[in-house]
Amino acid sequence: MIKNTREVLEAWDVSEPKGKRGDSIWTDGKIVYSYNTWILATNGRAEIEVNVTKYSATTSSHQNSIKEWLLGGTYRTPFITVDNQPMK
């Protein structure tokens, strides 16, 4: 996993912002974005949602890293995938 992606995910995990709008991956502490499109969020039912809609090679790399991070290591968190989300 790319260092920047890991840093953004670790910041999101503790609800802290990392990066800025328009970066290839960034978080406001609540949602993780690839460029300006959400790719990781929690919904109102405390479930984690991963947007798996295909946009670009870079975003696909971010999405795959997120799924790996959620399922791997000590995190091992189940998540819901959502598809067909419009690009922002």
PDB file of N, CA, C and O in Angstrom:
ATOM      1  N   MET A   1       0.839  -1.172   0.000  1.00  0.00           N
ATOM      2  CA  MET A   1       0.000   0.000   0.000  1.00  0.00           C
ATOM      3  C   MET A   1       0.890   1.244   0.000  1.00  0.00           C
ATOM      4  O   MET A   1       1.915   1.281   0.681  1.00  0.00           O
ATOM      5  N   ILE A   2       0.503   2.229  -0.745  1.00  0.00           N
ATOM      6  CA  ILE A   2       1.249   3.472  -0.835  1.00  0.00           C
ATOM      7  C   ILE A   2       1.178   4.193   0.517  1.00  0.00           C
ATOM      8  O   ILE A   2       0.128   4.226   1.159  1.00  0.00           O
ATOM      9  N   LYS A   3       2.298   4.762   0.934  1.00  0.00           N
ATOM     10  CA  LYS A   3       2.402   5.413   2.245  1.00  0.00           C
ATOM     11  C   LYS A   3       1.315   6.461   2.451  1.00  0.00           C
ATOM     12  O   LYS A   3       0.684   6.493   3.507  1.00  0.00           O
ATOM     13  N   ASN A   4       1.086   7.319   1.460  1.00  0.00           N
ATOM     14  CA  ASN A   4       0.086   8.372   1.587  1.00  0.00           C
ATOM     15  C   ASN A   4      -1.304   7.790   1.825  1.00  0.00           C
ATOM     16  O   ASN A   4      -2.071   8.325   2.626  1.00  0.00           O
ATOM     17  N   THR A   5      -1.633   6.703   1.137  1.00  0.00           N
ATOM     18  CA  THR A   5      -2.933   6.067   1.323  1.00  0.00           C
ATOM     19  C   THR A   5      -3.062   5.549   2.752  1.00  0.00           C
ATOM     20  O   THR A   5      -4.092   5.753   3.394  1.00  0.00           O
ATOM     21  N   ARG A   6      -2.047   4.896   3.241  1.00  0.00           N
ATOM     22  CA  ARG A   6      -2.071   4.378   4.610  1.00  0.00           C
ATOM     23  C   ARG A   6      -2.239   5.524   5.616  1.00  0.00           C
ATOM     24  O   ARG A   6      -3.016   5.408   6.564  1.00  0.00           O
ATOM     25  N   GLU A   7      -1.521   6.617   5.410  1.00  0.00           N
ATOM     26  CA  GLU A   7      -1.628   7.760   6.323  1.00  0.00           C
ATOM     27  C   GLU A   7      -3.040   8.340   6.337  1.00  0.00           C
ATOM     28  O   GLU A   7      -3.552   8.702   7.396  1.00  0.00           O
ATOM     29  N   VAL A   8      -3.665   8.427   5.176  1.00  0.00           N
ATOM     30  CA  VAL A   8      -5.036   8.939   5.091  1.00  0.00           C
ATOM     31  C   VAL A   8      -5.997   7.989   5.809  1.00  0.00           C
ATOM     32  O   VAL A   8      -6.871   8.440   6.549  1.00  0.00           O
ATOM     33  N   LEU A   9      -5.845   6.689   5.599  1.00  0.00           N
ATOM     34  CA  LEU A   9      -6.731   5.721   6.257  1.00  0.00           C
ATOM     35  C   LEU A   9      -6.551   5.737   7.770  1.00  0.00           C
ATOM     36  O   LEU A   9      -7.527   5.641   8.514  1.00  0.00           O
ATOM     37  N   GLU A  10      -5.324   5.855   8.221  1.00  0.00           N
ATOM     38  CA  GLU A  10      -5.072   5.923   9.663  1.00  0.00           C
ATOM     39  C   GLU A  10      -5.668   7.195  10.262  1.00  0.00           C
ATOM     40  O   GLU A  10      -6.180   7.162  11.382  1.00  0.00           O
ATOM     41  N   ALA A  11      -5.613   8.305   9.548  1.00  0.00           N
ATOM     42  CA  ALA A  11      -6.229   9.548  10.023  1.00  0.00           C
ATOM     43  C   ALA A  11      -7.752   9.389  10.067  1.00  0.00           C
ATOM     44  O   ALA A  11      -8.381   9.773  11.053  1.00  0.00           O
ATOM     45  N   TRP A  12      -8.348   8.832   9.016  1.00  0.00           N
ATOM     46  CA  TRP A  12      -9.797   8.596   8.974  1.00  0.00           C
ATOM     47  C   TRP A  12     -10.235   7.725  10.145  1.00  0.00           C
ATOM     48  O   TRP A  12     -11.284   7.964  10.742  1.00  0.00           O
ATOM     49  N   ASP A  13      -9.434   6.719  10.473  1.00  0.00           N
ATOM     50  CA  ASP A  13      -9.769   5.784  11.544  1.00  0.00           C
ATOM     51  C   ASP A  13      -9.915   6.478  12.892  1.00  0.00           C
ATOM     52  O   ASP A  13     -10.658   6.004  13.752  1.00  0.00           O
ATOM     53  N   VAL A  14      -9.220   7.592  13.089  1.00  0.00           N
ATOM     54  CA  VAL A  14      -9.325   8.337  14.347  1.00  0.00           C
ATOM     55  C   VAL A  14     -10.028   9.686  14.132  1.00  0.00           C
ATOM     56  O   VAL A  14      -9.897  10.605  14.941  1.00  0.00           O
ATOM     57  N   SER A  15     -10.772   9.783  13.033  1.00  0.00           N
ATOM     58  CA  SER A  15     -11.609  10.954  12.713  1.00  0.00           C
ATOM     59  C   SER A  15     -10.826  12.254  12.598  1.00  0.00           C
ATOM     60  O   SER A  15     -11.304  13.313  13.004  1.00  0.00           O
ATOM     61  N   GLU A  16      -9.619  12.167  12.043  1.00  0.00           N
ATOM     62  CA  GLU A  16      -8.804  13.358  11.836  1.00  0.00           C
ATOM     63  C   GLU A  16      -8.650  13.635  10.348  1.00  0.00           C
ATOM     64  O   GLU A  16      -8.517  12.696   9.563  1.00  0.00           O
ATOM     65  N   PRO A  17      -8.663  14.892   9.943  1.00  0.00           N
ATOM     66  CA  PRO A  17      -8.442  15.209   8.531  1.00  0.00           C
ATOM     67  C   PRO A  17      -6.989  14.957   8.126  1.00  0.00           C
ATOM     68  O   PRO A  17      -6.077  15.036   8.948  1.00  0.00           O
ATOM     69  N   LYS A  18      -6.800  14.657   6.856  1.00  0.00           N
ATOM     70  CA  LYS A  18      -5.447  14.453   6.301  1.00  0.00           C
ATOM     71  C   LYS A  18      -5.507  14.776   4.822  1.00  0.00           C
ATOM     72  O   LYS A  18      -6.375  14.270   4.111  1.00  0.00           O
ATOM     73  N   GLY A  19      -4.608  15.600   4.356  1.00  0.00           N
ATOM     74  CA  GLY A  19      -4.605  16.017   2.965  1.00  0.00           C
ATOM     75  C   GLY A  19      -5.595  17.153   2.757  1.00  0.00           C
ATOM     76  O   GLY A  19      -6.098  17.743   3.713  1.00  0.00           O
ATOM     77  N   LYS A  20      -5.867  17.447   1.487  1.00  0.00           N
ATOM     78  CA  LYS A  20      -6.798  18.531   1.179  1.00  0.00           C
ATOM     79  C   LYS A  20      -7.605  18.198  -0.069  1.00  0.00           C
ATOM     80  O   LYS A  20      -7.206  17.373  -0.892  1.00  0.00           O
ATOM     81  N   ARG A  21      -8.739  18.859  -0.184  1.00  0.00           N
ATOM     82  CA  ARG A  21      -9.633  18.670  -1.323  1.00  0.00           C
ATOM     83  C   ARG A  21      -8.835  18.768  -2.618  1.00  0.00           C
ATOM     84  O   ARG A  21      -8.062  19.705  -2.817  1.00  0.00           O
ATOM     85  N   GLY A  22      -9.033  17.790  -3.492  1.00  0.00           N
ATOM     86  CA  GLY A  22      -8.335  17.780  -4.768  1.00  0.00           C
ATOM     87  C   GLY A  22      -7.100  16.902  -4.789  1.00  0.00           C
ATOM     88  O   GLY A  22      -6.615  16.551  -5.865  1.00  0.00           O
ATOM     89  N   ASP A  23      -6.565  16.528  -3.593  1.00  0.00           N
ATOM     90  CA  ASP A  23      -5.463  15.565  -3.574  1.00  0.00           C
ATOM     91  C   ASP A  23      -5.968  14.242  -4.134  1.00  0.00           C
ATOM     92  O   ASP A  23      -7.176  14.009  -4.179  1.00  0.00           O
ATOM     93  N   SER A  24      -5.062  13.382  -4.558  1.00  0.00           N
ATOM     94  CA  SER A  24      -5.510  12.108  -5.129  1.00  0.00           C
ATOM     95  C   SER A  24      -6.242  11.256  -4.094  1.00  0.00           C
ATOM     96  O   SER A  24      -7.162  10.517  -4.446  1.00  0.00           O
ATOM     97  N   ILE A  25      -5.850  11.348  -2.823  1.00  0.00           N
ATOM     98  CA  ILE A  25      -6.600  10.721  -1.730  1.00  0.00           C
ATOM     99  C   ILE A  25      -6.485  11.614  -0.514  1.00  0.00           C
ATOM    100  O   ILE A  25      -5.403  12.107  -0.195  1.00  0.00           O
ATOM    101  N   TRP A  26      -7.617  11.826   0.174  1.00  0.00           N
ATOM    102  CA  TRP A  26      -7.645  12.715   1.328  1.00  0.00           C
ATOM    103  C   TRP A  26      -8.876  12.398   2.161  1.00  0.00           C
ATOM    104  O   TRP A  26      -9.796  11.727   1.694  1.00  0.00           O
ATOM    105  N   THR A  27      -8.887  12.883   3.397  1.00  0.00           N
ATOM    106  CA  THR A  27     -10.041  12.698   4.256  1.00  0.00           C
ATOM    107  C   THR A  27     -10.329  13.964   5.036  1.00  0.00           C
ATOM    108  O   THR A  27      -9.421  14.712   5.400  1.00  0.00           O
ATOM    109  N   ASP A  28     -11.608  14.189   5.285  1.00  0.00           N
ATOM    110  CA  ASP A  28     -12.015  15.275   6.179  1.00  0.00           C
ATOM    111  C   ASP A  28     -12.205  14.742   7.602  1.00  0.00           C
ATOM    112  O   ASP A  28     -12.651  15.467   8.491  1.00  0.00           O
ATOM    113  N   GLY A  29     -11.863  13.479   7.802  1.00  0.00           N
ATOM    114  CA  GLY A  29     -12.021  12.822   9.088  1.00  0.00           C
ATOM    115  C   GLY A  29     -13.285  11.986   9.179  1.00  0.00           C
ATOM    116  O   GLY A  29     -13.429  11.161  10.081  1.00  0.00           O
ATOM    117  N   LYS A  30     -14.200  12.199   8.242  1.00  0.00           N
ATOM    118  CA  LYS A  30     -15.455  11.449   8.218  1.00  0.00           C
ATOM    119  C   LYS A  30     -15.578  10.583   6.970  1.00  0.00           C
ATOM    120  O   LYS A  30     -16.121   9.479   7.010  1.00  0.00           O
ATOM    121  N   ILE A  31     -15.065  11.105   5.866  1.00  0.00           N
ATOM    122  CA  ILE A  31     -15.165  10.452   4.557  1.00  0.00           C
ATOM    123  C   ILE A  31     -13.786  10.467   3.917  1.00  0.00           C
ATOM    124  O   ILE A  31     -13.046  11.441   4.047  1.00  0.00           O
ATOM    125  N   VAL A  32     -13.439   9.375   3.218  1.00  0.00           N
ATOM    126  CA  VAL A  32     -12.209   9.341   2.431  1.00  0.00           C
ATOM    127  C   VAL A  32     -12.592   9.577   0.975  1.00  0.00           C
ATOM    128  O   VAL A  32     -13.539   8.978   0.464  1.00  0.00           O
ATOM    129  N   TYR A  33     -11.852  10.446   0.323  1.00  0.00           N
ATOM    130  CA  TYR A  33     -12.109  10.811  -1.067  1.00  0.00           C
ATOM    131  C   TYR A  33     -10.928  10.430  -1.945  1.00  0.00           C
ATOM    132  O   TYR A  33      -9.773  10.510  -1.526  1.00  0.00           O
ATOM    133  N   SER A  34     -11.231  10.020  -3.158  1.00  0.00           N
ATOM    134  CA  SER A  34     -10.242   9.912  -4.211  1.00  0.00           C
ATOM    135  C   SER A  34     -10.536  11.080  -5.135  1.00  0.00           C
ATOM    136  O   SER A  34     -11.572  11.114  -5.800  1.00  0.00           O
ATOM    137  N   TYR A  35      -9.626  12.029  -5.173  1.00  0.00           N
ATOM    138  CA  TYR A  35      -9.869  13.315  -5.814  1.00  0.00           C
ATOM    139  C   TYR A  35     -11.072  13.946  -5.107  1.00  0.00           C
ATOM    140  O   TYR A  35     -10.947  14.301  -3.935  1.00  0.00           O
ATOM    141  N   ASN A  36     -12.206  14.101  -5.746  1.00  0.00           N
ATOM    142  CA  ASN A  36     -13.363  14.703  -5.068  1.00  0.00           C
ATOM    143  C   ASN A  36     -14.540  13.741  -4.954  1.00  0.00           C
ATOM    144  O   ASN A  36     -15.662  14.169  -4.684  1.00  0.00           O
ATOM    145  N   THR A  37     -14.300  12.458  -5.155  1.00  0.00           N
ATOM    146  CA  THR A  37     -15.367  11.455  -5.098  1.00  0.00           C
ATOM    147  C   THR A  37     -15.188  10.597  -3.853  1.00  0.00           C
ATOM    148  O   THR A  37     -14.090  10.104  -3.592  1.00  0.00           O
ATOM    149  N   TRP A  38     -16.259  10.414  -3.080  1.00  0.00           N
ATOM    150  CA  TRP A  38     -16.146   9.625  -1.848  1.00  0.00           C
ATOM    151  C   TRP A  38     -15.888   8.159  -2.199  1.00  0.00           C
ATOM    152  O   TRP A  38     -16.466   7.620  -3.143  1.00  0.00           O
ATOM    153  N   ILE A  39     -15.010   7.529  -1.421  1.00  0.00           N
ATOM    154  CA  ILE A  39     -14.736   6.104  -1.633  1.00  0.00           C
ATOM    155  C   ILE A  39     -14.808   5.299  -0.338  1.00  0.00           C
ATOM    156  O   ILE A  39     -14.804   4.069  -0.380  1.00  0.00           O
ATOM    157  N   LEU A  40     -14.875   5.976   0.819  1.00  0.00           N
ATOM    158  CA  LEU A  40     -14.989   5.280   2.105  1.00  0.00           C
ATOM    159  C   LEU A  40     -15.737   6.180   3.074  1.00  0.00           C
ATOM    160  O   LEU A  40     -15.390   7.349   3.246  1.00  0.00           O
ATOM    161  N   ALA A  41     -16.770   5.624   3.711  1.00  0.00           N
ATOM    162  CA  ALA A  41     -17.555   6.405   4.673  1.00  0.00           C
ATOM    163  C   ALA A  41     -18.287   5.460   5.607  1.00  0.00           C
ATOM    164  O   ALA A  41     -18.403   4.265   5.337  1.00  0.00           O
ATOM    165  N   THR A  42     -18.774   6.006   6.701  1.00  0.00           N
ATOM    166  CA  THR A  42     -19.688   5.253   7.551  1.00  0.00           C
ATOM    167  C   THR A  42     -21.080   5.800   7.295  1.00  0.00           C
ATOM    168  O   THR A  42     -21.260   6.994   7.055  1.00  0.00           O
ATOM    169  N   ASN A  43     -22.062   4.909   7.348  1.00  0.00           N
ATOM    170  CA  ASN A  43     -23.434   5.364   7.145  1.00  0.00           C
ATOM    171  C   ASN A  43     -24.111   5.579   8.495  1.00  0.00           C
ATOM    172  O   ASN A  43     -23.472   5.409   9.533  1.00  0.00           O
ATOM    173  N   GLY A  44     -25.355   5.940   8.501  1.00  0.00           N
ATOM    174  CA  GLY A  44     -26.079   6.228   9.733  1.00  0.00           C
ATOM    175  C   GLY A  44     -26.298   5.021  10.624  1.00  0.00           C
ATOM    176  O   GLY A  44     -26.754   5.167  11.759  1.00  0.00           O
ATOM    177  N   ARG A  45     -25.982   3.834  10.134  1.00  0.00           N
ATOM    178  CA  ARG A  45     -26.159   2.606  10.918  1.00  0.00           C
ATOM    179  C   ARG A  45     -24.817   2.093  11.437  1.00  0.00           C
ATOM    180  O   ARG A  45     -24.707   0.930  11.824  1.00  0.00           O
ATOM    181  N   ALA A  46     -23.805   2.945  11.448  1.00  0.00           N
ATOM    182  CA  ALA A  46     -22.456   2.603  11.934  1.00  0.00           C
ATOM    183  C   ALA A  46     -21.805   1.495  11.120  1.00  0.00           C
ATOM    184  O   ALA A  46     -20.957   0.760  11.627  1.00  0.00           O
ATOM    185  N   GLU A  47     -22.201   1.376   9.863  1.00  0.00           N
ATOM    186  CA  GLU A  47     -21.579   0.418   8.954  1.00  0.00           C
ATOM    187  C   GLU A  47     -20.605   1.167   8.053  1.00  0.00           C
ATOM    188  O   GLU A  47     -20.827   2.328   7.709  1.00  0.00           O
ATOM    189  N   ILE A  48     -19.538   0.496   7.680  1.00  0.00           N
ATOM    190  CA  ILE A  48     -18.560   1.086   6.773  1.00  0.00           C
ATOM    191  C   ILE A  48     -18.964   0.759   5.343  1.00  0.00           C
ATOM    192  O   ILE A  48     -19.249  -0.392   5.009  1.00  0.00           O
ATOM    193  N   GLU A  49     -18.984   1.783   4.510  1.00  0.00           N
ATOM    194  CA  GLU A  49     -19.312   1.608   3.099  1.00  0.00           C
ATOM    195  C   GLU A  49     -18.096   1.939   2.249  1.00  0.00           C
ATOM    196  O   GLU A  49     -17.434   2.956   2.457  1.00  0.00           O
ATOM    197  N   VAL A  50     -17.812   1.066   1.288  1.00  0.00           N
ATOM    198  CA  VAL A  50     -16.742   1.288   0.320  1.00  0.00           C
ATOM    199  C   VAL A  50     -17.391   1.441  -1.052  1.00  0.00           C
ATOM    200  O   VAL A  50     -18.106   0.550  -1.511  1.00  0.00           O
ATOM    201  N   ASN A  51     -17.142   2.557  -1.692  1.00  0.00           N
ATOM    202  CA  ASN A  51     -17.640   2.805  -3.035  1.00  0.00           C
ATOM    203  C   ASN A  51     -16.724   2.062  -4.016  1.00  0.00           C
ATOM    204  O   ASN A  51     -15.539   2.381  -4.117  1.00  0.00           O
ATOM    205  N   VAL A  52     -17.264   1.079  -4.735  1.00  0.00           N
ATOM    206  CA  VAL A  52     -16.466   0.274  -5.661  1.00  0.00           C
ATOM    207  C   VAL A  52     -16.732   0.622  -7.130  1.00  0.00           C
ATOM    208  O   VAL A  52     -16.301  -0.103  -8.026  1.00  0.00           O
ATOM    209  N   THR A  53     -17.435   1.720  -7.375  1.00  0.00           N
ATOM    210  CA  THR A  53     -17.671   2.172  -8.735  1.00  0.00           C
ATOM    211  C   THR A  53     -16.326   2.442  -9.406  1.00  0.00           C
ATOM    212  O   THR A  53     -15.425   3.013  -8.791  1.00  0.00           O
ATOM    213  N   LYS A  54     -16.192   2.032 -10.662  1.00  0.00           N
ATOM    214  CA  LYS A  54     -14.939   2.241 -11.402  1.00  0.00           C
ATOM    215  C   LYS A  54     -14.905   3.650 -11.979  1.00  0.00           C
ATOM    216  O   LYS A  54     -15.825   4.074 -12.680  1.00  0.00           O
ATOM    217  N   TYR A  55     -13.824   4.371 -11.670  1.00  0.00           N
ATOM    218  CA  TYR A  55     -13.641   5.728 -12.182  1.00  0.00           C
ATOM    219  C   TYR A  55     -12.343   5.847 -12.966  1.00  0.00           C
ATOM    220  O   TYR A  55     -12.353   6.249 -14.129  1.00  0.00           O
ATOM    221  N   SER A  56     -11.214   5.495 -12.328  1.00  0.00           N
ATOM    222  CA  SER A  56      -9.904   5.630 -12.961  1.00  0.00           C
ATOM    223  C   SER A  56      -8.967   4.600 -12.347  1.00  0.00           C
ATOM    224  O   SER A  56      -9.297   3.962 -11.346  1.00  0.00           O
ATOM    225  N   ALA A  57      -7.805   4.446 -12.953  1.00  0.00           N
ATOM    226  CA  ALA A  57      -6.816   3.496 -12.413  1.00  0.00           C
ATOM    227  C   ALA A  57      -6.369   3.916 -11.020  1.00  0.00           C
ATOM    228  O   ALA A  57      -6.197   3.067 -10.144  1.00  0.00           O
ATOM    229  N   THR A  58      -6.179   5.207 -10.805  1.00  0.00           N
ATOM    230  CA  THR A  58      -5.740   5.683  -9.493  1.00  0.00           C
ATOM    231  C   THR A  58      -6.802   5.415  -8.434  1.00  0.00           C
ATOM    232  O   THR A  58      -6.488   4.925  -7.349  1.00  0.00           O
ATOM    233  N   THR A  59      -8.052   5.733  -8.742  1.00  0.00           N
ATOM    234  CA  THR A  59      -9.130   5.497  -7.780  1.00  0.00           C
ATOM    235  C   THR A  59      -9.292   4.004  -7.515  1.00  0.00           C
ATOM    236  O   THR A  59      -9.534   3.610  -6.375  1.00  0.00           O
ATOM    237  N   SER A  60      -9.165   3.167  -8.540  1.00  0.00           N
ATOM    238  CA  SER A  60      -9.238   1.715  -8.334  1.00  0.00           C
ATOM    239  C   SER A  60      -8.140   1.246  -7.391  1.00  0.00           C
ATOM    240  O   SER A  60      -8.365   0.368  -6.558  1.00  0.00           O
ATOM    241  N   SER A  61      -6.960   1.826  -7.519  1.00  0.00           N
ATOM    242  CA  SER A  61      -5.864   1.490  -6.615  1.00  0.00           C
ATOM    243  C   SER A  61      -6.217   1.884  -5.182  1.00  0.00           C
ATOM    244  O   SER A  61      -5.967   1.120  -4.249  1.00  0.00           O
ATOM    245  N   HIS A  62      -6.795   3.067  -5.005  1.00  0.00           N
ATOM    246  CA  HIS A  62      -7.228   3.504  -3.671  1.00  0.00           C
ATOM    247  C   HIS A  62      -8.287   2.550  -3.108  1.00  0.00           C
ATOM    248  O   HIS A  62      -8.215   2.146  -1.948  1.00  0.00           O
ATOM    249  N   GLN A  63      -9.264   2.199  -3.937  1.00  0.00           N
ATOM    250  CA  GLN A  63     -10.347   1.310  -3.489  1.00  0.00           C
ATOM    251  C   GLN A  63      -9.793  -0.053  -3.072  1.00  0.00           C
ATOM    252  O   GLN A  63     -10.199  -0.597  -2.045  1.00  0.00           O
ATOM    253  N   ASN A  64      -8.888  -0.598  -3.846  1.00  0.00           N
ATOM    254  CA  ASN A  64      -8.290  -1.898  -3.508  1.00  0.00           C
ATOM    255  C   ASN A  64      -7.476  -1.804  -2.218  1.00  0.00           C
ATOM    256  O   ASN A  64      -7.509  -2.720  -1.396  1.00  0.00           O
ATOM    257  N   SER A  65      -6.757  -0.717  -2.040  1.00  0.00           N
ATOM    258  CA  SER A  65      -5.986  -0.525  -0.806  1.00  0.00           C
ATOM    259  C   SER A  65      -6.907  -0.433   0.404  1.00  0.00           C
ATOM    260  O   SER A  65      -6.600  -0.983   1.462  1.00  0.00           O
ATOM    261  N   ILE A  66      -8.025   0.254   0.255  1.00  0.00           N
ATOM    262  CA  ILE A  66      -8.992   0.368   1.352  1.00  0.00           C
ATOM    263  C   ILE A  66      -9.527  -0.999   1.743  1.00  0.00           C
ATOM    264  O   ILE A  66      -9.566  -1.334   2.927  1.00  0.00           O
ATOM    265  N   LYS A  67      -9.938  -1.789   0.763  1.00  0.00           N
ATOM    266  CA  LYS A  67     -10.469  -3.130   1.073  1.00  0.00           C
ATOM    267  C   LYS A  67      -9.407  -3.987   1.748  1.00  0.00           C
ATOM    268  O   LYS A  67      -9.705  -4.710   2.699  1.00  0.00           O
ATOM    269  N   GLU A  68      -8.176  -3.912   1.265  1.00  0.00           N
ATOM    270  CA  GLU A  68      -7.066  -4.658   1.866  1.00  0.00           C
ATOM    271  C   GLU A  68      -6.845  -4.203   3.307  1.00  0.00           C
ATOM    272  O   GLU A  68      -6.658  -5.033   4.197  1.00  0.00           O
ATOM    273  N   TRP A  69      -6.865  -2.908   3.539  1.00  0.00           N
ATOM    274  CA  TRP A  69      -6.643  -2.348   4.871  1.00  0.00           C
ATOM    275  C   TRP A  69      -7.756  -2.760   5.834  1.00  0.00           C
ATOM    276  O   TRP A  69      -7.490  -3.111   6.983  1.00  0.00           O
ATOM    277  N   LEU A  70      -9.004  -2.713   5.359  1.00  0.00           N
ATOM    278  CA  LEU A  70     -10.130  -3.074   6.224  1.00  0.00           C
ATOM    279  C   LEU A  70     -10.118  -4.555   6.596  1.00  0.00           C
ATOM    280  O   LEU A  70     -10.489  -4.915   7.714  1.00  0.00           O
ATOM    281  N   LEU A  71      -9.699  -5.406   5.681  1.00  0.00           N
ATOM    282  CA  LEU A  71      -9.738  -6.850   5.919  1.00  0.00           C
ATOM    283  C   LEU A  71      -8.446  -7.413   6.487  1.00  0.00           C
ATOM    284  O   LEU A  71      -8.444  -8.491   7.081  1.00  0.00           O
ATOM    285  N   GLY A  72      -7.363  -6.700   6.310  1.00  0.00           N
ATOM    286  CA  GLY A  72      -6.061  -7.236   6.702  1.00  0.00           C
ATOM    287  C   GLY A  72      -5.626  -6.812   8.089  1.00  0.00           C
ATOM    288  O   GLY A  72      -6.286  -6.021   8.762  1.00  0.00           O
ATOM    289  N   GLY A  73      -4.508  -7.357   8.487  1.00  0.00           N
ATOM    290  CA  GLY A  73      -3.900  -6.980   9.762  1.00  0.00           C
ATOM    291  C   GLY A  73      -4.825  -7.178  10.943  1.00  0.00           C
ATOM    292  O   GLY A  73      -5.550  -8.170  11.023  1.00  0.00           O
ATOM    293  N   THR A  74      -4.793  -6.234  11.851  1.00  0.00           N
ATOM    294  CA  THR A  74      -5.615  -6.347  13.051  1.00  0.00           C
ATOM    295  C   THR A  74      -6.963  -5.663  12.893  1.00  0.00           C
ATOM    296  O   THR A  74      -7.838  -5.823  13.744  1.00  0.00           O
ATOM    297  N   TYR A  75      -7.145  -4.909  11.826  1.00  0.00           N
ATOM    298  CA  TYR A  75      -8.395  -4.162  11.650  1.00  0.00           C
ATOM    299  C   TYR A  75      -9.569  -5.115  11.414  1.00  0.00           C
ATOM    300  O   TYR A  75     -10.538  -5.093  12.172  1.00  0.00           O
ATOM    301  N   ARG A  76      -9.497  -5.932  10.400  1.00  0.00           N
ATOM    302  CA  ARG A  76     -10.481  -6.976  10.070  1.00  0.00           C
ATOM    303  C   ARG A  76     -11.928  -6.525  10.259  1.00  0.00           C
ATOM    304  O   ARG A  76     -12.684  -7.147  11.006  1.00  0.00           O
ATOM    305  N   THR A  77     -12.297  -5.484   9.605  1.00  0.00           N
ATOM    306  CA  THR A  77     -13.629  -4.915   9.741  1.00  0.00           C
ATOM    307  C   THR A  77     -14.489  -5.257   8.537  1.00  0.00           C
ATOM    308  O   THR A  77     -14.071  -5.035   7.400  1.00  0.00           O
ATOM    309  N   PRO A  78     -15.684  -5.794   8.764  1.00  0.00           N
ATOM    310  CA  PRO A  78     -16.584  -6.041   7.637  1.00  0.00           C
ATOM    311  C   PRO A  78     -17.060  -4.704   7.059  1.00  0.00           C
ATOM    312  O   PRO A  78     -17.121  -3.695   7.762  1.00  0.00           O
ATOM    313  N   PHE A  79     -17.389  -4.718   5.791  1.00  0.00           N
ATOM    314  CA  PHE A  79     -17.849  -3.500   5.145  1.00  0.00           C
ATOM    315  C   PHE A  79     -18.873  -3.844   4.075  1.00  0.00           C
ATOM    316  O   PHE A  79     -18.971  -4.989   3.633  1.00  0.00           O
ATOM    317  N   ILE A  80     -19.624  -2.849   3.674  1.00  0.00           N
ATOM    318  CA  ILE A  80     -20.620  -2.951   2.613  1.00  0.00           C
ATOM    319  C   ILE A  80     -20.028  -2.276   1.385  1.00  0.00           C
ATOM    320  O   ILE A  80     -19.429  -1.206   1.490  1.00  0.00           O
ATOM    321  N   THR A  81     -20.193  -2.894   0.222  1.00  0.00           N
ATOM    322  CA  THR A  81     -19.761  -2.223  -1.005  1.00  0.00           C
ATOM    323  C   THR A  81     -20.974  -1.616  -1.686  1.00  0.00           C
ATOM    324  O   THR A  81     -22.057  -2.201  -1.694  1.00  0.00           O
ATOM    325  N   VAL A  82     -20.781  -0.454  -2.247  1.00  0.00           N
ATOM    326  CA  VAL A  82     -21.817   0.213  -3.032  1.00  0.00           C
ATOM    327  C   VAL A  82     -21.241   0.512  -4.399  1.00  0.00           C
ATOM    328  O   VAL A  82     -20.049   0.784  -4.544  1.00  0.00           O
ATOM    329  N   ASP A  83     -22.108   0.458  -5.403  1.00  0.00           N
ATOM    330  CA  ASP A  83     -21.659   0.617  -6.789  1.00  0.00           C
ATOM    331  C   ASP A  83     -22.565   1.644  -7.474  1.00  0.00           C
ATOM    332  O   ASP A  83     -23.598   2.047  -6.939  1.00  0.00           O
ATOM    333  N   ASN A  84     -22.149   2.048  -8.661  1.00  0.00           N
ATOM    334  CA  ASN A  84     -22.918   2.977  -9.486  1.00  0.00           C
ATOM    335  C   ASN A  84     -23.139   4.321  -8.818  1.00  0.00           C
ATOM    336  O   ASN A  84     -24.229   4.889  -8.886  1.00  0.00           O
ATOM    337  N   GLN A  85     -22.100   4.820  -8.176  1.00  0.00           N
ATOM    338  CA  GLN A  85     -22.156   6.134  -7.549  1.00  0.00           C
ATOM    339  C   GLN A  85     -21.666   7.178  -8.541  1.00  0.00           C
ATOM    340  O   GLN A  85     -20.638   6.978  -9.188  1.00  0.00           O
ATOM    341  N   PRO A  86     -22.388   8.294  -8.672  1.00  0.00           N
ATOM    342  CA  PRO A  86     -21.953   9.314  -9.627  1.00  0.00           C
ATOM    343  C   PRO A  86     -20.634   9.948  -9.205  1.00  0.00           C
ATOM    344  O   PRO A  86     -20.340  10.078  -8.017  1.00  0.00           O
ATOM    345  N   MET A  87     -19.844  10.342 -10.207  1.00  0.00           N
ATOM    346  CA  MET A  87     -18.580  11.028  -9.955  1.00  0.00           C
ATOM    347  C   MET A  87     -18.898  12.481  -9.628  1.00  0.00           C
ATOM    348  O   MET A  87     -19.785  13.085 -10.232  1.00  0.00           O
ATOM    349  N   LYS A  88     -18.174  13.028  -8.677  1.00  0.00           N
ATOM    350  CA  LYS A  88     -18.367  14.446  -8.310  1.00  0.00           C
ATOM    351  C   LYS A  88     -17.494  15.324  -9.163  1.00  0.00           C
ATOM    352  O   LYS A  88     -17.509  16.545  -9.011  1.00  0.00           O
TER     353      LYS A  88
END
